[in-house]
Amino acid sequence: MGLIPGAGDAVSLFLQAYLVFTFLQKGVSGEVAARITFNILVDTVVGSVPILGQIWDFWFKANQRNLRLVEAHWHQGAYSGSGWPYWLLMILLFVGTLFLVGYIVGLIIQFLISLFSG
């Protein structure tokens, strides 16, 4: 999986998403689910960048962070809110990323058109 940039991260993303749904079924709060989802998304996006992603994965350790969040929630009652600020942040980052990608694709298309138009 490591030979194809992002492939291992995509598989990991789906497995971890299943884990979040399992945690929600077992009763974790919305805040814990939001924080775990944020960690997963950051780990997936940055981890899929060649070379930088390997360094990031070594340092960030999303699964360990997520385990600490769940343990703190279940054993100490921490992070018991709804997590709406985290969900809002993720939605805003997602929408912003879509706009940025659309803008970059538009620039590339404009550049290609200018190359072939003469």
Backbone hydrogen bonds in HBPLUS format (Angstrom, degrees):
<---DONOR---> <-ACCEPTOR-->    atom                        ^
c    i                          cat <-CA-CA->   ^        H-A-AA   ^      H-
h    n   atom  resd res      DA  || num        DHA   H-A  angle D-A-AA Bond
n    s   type  num  typ     dist DA aas  dist angle  dist       angle   num
A0004-ILE N   A0001-MET O   3.37 MM   3  5.90 151.6  2.45 111.7 117.8     1
A0007-ALA N   A0004-ILE O   3.04 MM   3  5.54 162.2  2.07 132.8 138.3     2
A0010-ALA N   A0006-GLY O   2.85 MM   4  5.98 144.1  1.98 143.0 152.3     3
A0011-VAL N   A0007-ALA O   3.07 MM   4  6.39 161.0  2.11 152.0 156.0     4
A0012-SER N   A0008-GLY O   2.92 MM   4  6.09 162.5  1.96 146.1 151.7     5
A0013-LEU N   A0009-ASP O   2.83 MM   4  5.96 146.1  1.95 139.5 148.9     6
A0014-PHE N   A0010-ALA O   3.18 MM   4  6.51 157.6  2.24 149.0 152.4     7
A0015-LEU N   A0011-VAL O   3.09 MM   4  6.39 160.0  2.13 152.2 158.0     8
A0016-GLN N   A0012-SER O   2.88 MM   4  6.00 160.5  1.91 151.6 157.2     9
A0017-ALA N   A0013-LEU O   2.85 MM   4  6.01 144.7  1.98 143.3 153.6    10
A0018-TYR N   A0014-PHE O   3.10 MM   4  6.31 152.7  2.18 141.8 147.9    11
A0019-LEU N   A0015-LEU O   3.13 MM   4  6.46 146.6  2.25 137.5 146.7    12
A0020-VAL N   A0016-GLN O   2.97 MM   4  6.34 148.5  2.07 145.7 153.3    13
A0021-PHE N   A0017-ALA O   3.09 MM   4  6.44 160.6  2.13 150.2 154.4    14
A0022-THR N   A0018-TYR O   2.96 MM   4  6.24 151.2  2.04 145.9 154.4    15
A0023-PHE N   A0019-LEU O   2.88 MM   4  6.18 158.1  1.93 150.3 155.9    16
A0024-LEU N   A0020-VAL O   2.91 MM   4  6.20 155.6  1.97 150.2 157.2    17
A0025-GLN N   A0021-PHE O   2.99 MM   4  6.25 152.9  2.06 144.3 151.3    18
A0026-LYS N   A0022-THR O   2.99 MM   4  6.27 137.9  2.17 141.9 153.9    19
A0026-LYS N   A0023-PHE O   3.08 MM   3  4.97 124.5  2.40  91.3 106.1    20
A0028-VAL N   A0023-PHE O   3.12 MM   5  5.75 172.9  2.13 142.7 142.9    21
A0027-GLY N   A0024-LEU O   3.13 MM   3  5.14 157.5  2.18 100.4 107.3    22
A0033-ALA N   A0029-SER O   3.10 MM   4  6.39 167.3  2.11 151.1 154.6    23
A0034-ALA N   A0030-GLY O   2.86 MM   4  5.98 152.2  1.93 142.0 150.0    24
A0031-GLU N   A0081-GLY O   2.99 MM  50  5.27 144.6  2.11 142.7 132.3    25
A0035-ARG N   A0031-GLU O   2.89 MM   4  6.10 164.0  1.91 151.8 155.7    26
A0036-ILE N   A0032-VAL O   2.90 MM   4  6.07 163.1  1.93 153.7 158.6    27
A0037-THR N   A0033-ALA O   2.89 MM   4  6.00 160.9  1.93 145.1 150.9    28
A0038-PHE N   A0034-ALA O   2.87 MM   4  6.07 156.7  1.92 148.4 154.9    29
A0039-ASN N   A0035-ARG O   2.95 MM   4  6.20 162.7  1.98 148.8 153.1    30
A0040-ILE N   A0036-ILE O   2.89 MM   4  6.15 157.4  1.95 151.5 158.1    31
A0041-LEU N   A0037-THR O   2.89 MM   4  6.12 164.0  1.92 153.2 157.0    32
A0042-VAL N   A0038-PHE O   2.93 MM   4  6.11 168.7  1.95 156.8 159.8    33
A0043-ASP N   A0039-ASN O   2.93 MM   4  5.98 163.3  1.95 145.8 151.3    34
A0044-THR N   A0040-ILE O   2.85 MM   4  6.02 153.2  1.92 147.6 155.3    35
A0045-VAL N   A0041-LEU O   2.87 MM   4  6.02 171.5  1.88 155.0 157.2    36
A0046-VAL N   A0042-VAL O   2.98 MM   4  5.97 165.3  2.01 154.8 157.7    37
A0047-GLY N   A0043-ASP O   2.83 MM   4  5.34 140.0  1.99 126.6 139.7    38
A0048-SER N   A0044-THR O   3.11 MM   4  5.95 127.4  2.40 134.8 143.3    39
A0049-VAL N   A0046-VAL O   3.22 MM   3  5.69 166.5  2.24 114.4 118.5    40
A0053-GLY N   A0049-VAL O   2.66 MM   4  4.82 145.6  1.77 150.6 154.8    41
A0052-LEU N   A0050-PRO O   2.71 MM   2  5.60 138.3  1.88 110.9  96.7    42
A0054-GLN N   A0051-ILE O   3.13 MM   3  5.30 126.5  2.43 100.5 113.3    43
A0055-ILE N   A0051-ILE O   3.30 MM   4  6.68 161.6  2.34 153.9 157.7    44
A0056-TRP N   A0052-LEU O   2.84 MM   4  6.06 161.6  1.87 153.5 159.6    45
A0057-ASP N   A0053-GLY O   2.87 MM   4  5.99 162.9  1.90 146.9 151.0    46
A0058-PHE N   A0054-GLN O   3.13 MM   4  6.30 152.4  2.21 142.2 149.1    47
A0059-TRP N   A0055-ILE O   3.08 MM   4  6.35 148.9  2.18 146.9 155.2    48
A0059-TRP N   A0056-TRP O   3.09 MM   3  5.16 118.9  2.48  96.3 111.2    49
A0060-PHE N   A0056-TRP O   2.71 MM   4  5.68 175.2  1.72 169.7 170.6    50
A0065-ARG N   A0061-LYS O   3.15 MM   4  6.49 159.0  2.19 152.0 158.4    51
A0066-ASN N   A0062-ALA O   2.84 MM   4  6.06 159.2  1.88 153.8 159.7    52
A0067-LEU N   A0063-ASN O   2.92 MM   4  6.10 154.2  1.98 145.1 152.0    53
A0068-ARG N   A0064-GLN O   3.04 MM   4  6.27 158.1  2.09 146.8 152.0    54
A0069-LEU N   A0065-ARG O   3.01 MM   4  6.33 150.8  2.09 145.8 154.0    55
A0070-VAL N   A0066-ASN O   3.02 MM   4  6.30 163.7  2.05 153.0 156.0    56
A0071-GLU N   A0067-LEU O   2.92 MM   4  6.08 166.0  1.94 152.9 157.3    57
A0072-ALA N   A0068-ARG O   2.92 MM   4  5.98 161.4  1.95 145.6 151.0    58
A0073-HIS N   A0069-LEU O   2.98 MM   4  6.16 149.6  2.08 143.2 151.8    59
A0074-TRP N   A0070-VAL O   2.89 MM   4  6.12 169.1  1.90 157.4 159.6    60
A0075-HIS N   A0071-GLU O   2.80 MM   4  5.72 164.7  1.83 153.3 158.3    61
A0076-GLN N   A0072-ALA O   2.98 MM   4  5.18 145.8  2.10 122.9 132.8    62
A0078-ALA N   A0072-ALA O   3.21 MM   6  5.56 164.2  2.23 130.8 126.1    63
A0077-GLY N   A0073-HIS O   3.07 MM   4  4.61 132.0  2.31 114.0 121.7    64
A0086-TYR N   A0083-GLY O   2.99 MM   3  5.46 125.1  2.30 113.2 126.6    65
A0087-TRP N   A0083-GLY O   3.11 MM   4  6.44 160.2  2.15 155.0 161.2    66
A0088-LEU N   A0084-TRP O   2.86 MM   4  5.95 163.2  1.89 153.8 158.3    67
A0089-LEU N   A0085-PRO O   2.92 MM   4  6.09 157.3  1.98 140.9 147.3    68
A0090-MET N   A0086-TYR O   2.95 MM   4  6.21 161.1  1.99 149.4 154.1    69
A0091-ILE N   A0087-TRP O   2.94 MM   4  6.19 155.8  2.00 149.0 155.7    70
A0092-LEU N   A0088-LEU O   2.89 MM   4  6.12 164.7  1.92 155.4 159.3    71
A0093-LEU N   A0089-LEU O   2.87 MM   4  6.08 160.7  1.91 152.2 157.8    72
A0094-PHE N   A0090-MET O   2.89 MM   4  6.01 153.0  1.96 143.2 151.0    73
A0095-VAL N   A0091-ILE O   2.91 MM   4  6.14 167.4  1.92 154.8 157.6    74
A0096-GLY N   A0092-LEU O   2.86 MM   4  5.96 161.0  1.90 147.2 153.4    75
A0097-THR N   A0093-LEU O   2.87 MM   4  5.96 151.3  1.95 141.2 149.2    76
A0098-LEU N   A0094-PHE O   2.92 MM   4  6.23 154.6  1.98 148.6 155.6    77
A0099-PHE N   A0095-VAL O   3.00 MM   4  6.31 159.7  2.04 151.2 156.0    78
A0100-LEU N   A0096-GLY O   2.93 MM   4  6.15 158.3  1.97 146.9 153.3    79
A0101-VAL N   A0097-THR O   2.84 MM   4  6.02 166.5  1.85 155.0 158.3    80
A0102-GLY N   A0098-LEU O   2.88 MM   4  6.01 161.4  1.91 147.7 153.6    81
A0103-TYR N   A0099-PHE O   2.85 MM   4  6.03 154.2  1.91 147.0 154.2    82
A0104-ILE N   A0100-LEU O   2.93 MM   4  6.18 161.4  1.97 151.3 156.0    83
A0105-VAL N   A0101-VAL O   2.86 MM   4  6.07 163.5  1.88 154.2 158.8    84
A0106-GLY N   A0102-GLY O   2.90 MM   4  6.05 154.4  1.96 143.0 150.6    85
A0107-LEU N   A0103-TYR O   2.93 MM   4  6.26 151.7  2.02 146.6 154.1    86
A0108-ILE N   A0104-ILE O   2.95 MM   4  6.24 155.4  2.01 149.1 155.9    87
A0109-ILE N   A0105-VAL O   2.89 MM   4  6.14 161.2  1.92 152.8 157.8    88
A0110-GLN N   A0106-GLY O   2.87 MM   4  6.04 160.7  1.90 147.6 153.5    89
A0111-PHE N   A0107-LEU O   2.88 MM   4  6.04 155.3  1.94 144.8 151.7    90
A0112-LEU N   A0108-ILE O   2.90 MM   4  6.16 160.7  1.94 150.5 155.4    91
A0113-ILE N   A0109-ILE O   2.89 MM   4  6.10 158.8  1.94 152.2 158.0    92
A0114-SER N   A0110-GLN O   3.00 MM   4  6.22 156.0  2.06 144.6 151.2    93
A0115-LEU N   A0111-PHE O   3.00 MM   4  6.29 140.4  2.16 143.0 154.1    94
A0116-PHE N   A0112-LEU O   3.12 MM   4  6.38 156.5  2.18 149.8 154.5    95
A0117-SER N   A0113-ILE O   2.90 MM   4  5.86 130.3  2.15 146.7 159.3    96
